[in-house]
Amino acid sequence: MLRKTPILQNNVLAILKRKGWSQSRLARAVGLDRDTINKLIHRTRDPRVSTALKISAALGCKTEDIWHF
């Protein structure tokens, strides 16, 4: 069976560090659990478009500044 490999790179962790935010704080801000945020940061899964937009809004960044190929 083929495993789907995430294709998006992201700057979430760098932005969290710059803002002084924890993964838990971001999770609360977007209504997800911390485990999901961790999986997105460490690329074990790609975000849904709606999730990527929520994270971008919570961090005050453009979506394309966070998520890229």
C-alpha angles and dihedrals in degrees: 000000000000117000116219108237118206112248103189123093117207144194096208097119093048091049092048090052092047091051094042091239127145125221087249092056091051091047091054092046093056100033098248132117121258092245091062091049089050091052091051093048093048093042099240086131139015120236125248112247090251091052093048089052093048092050092048091050093047091051093044093237137122112260091238090055089061108032124047143147 
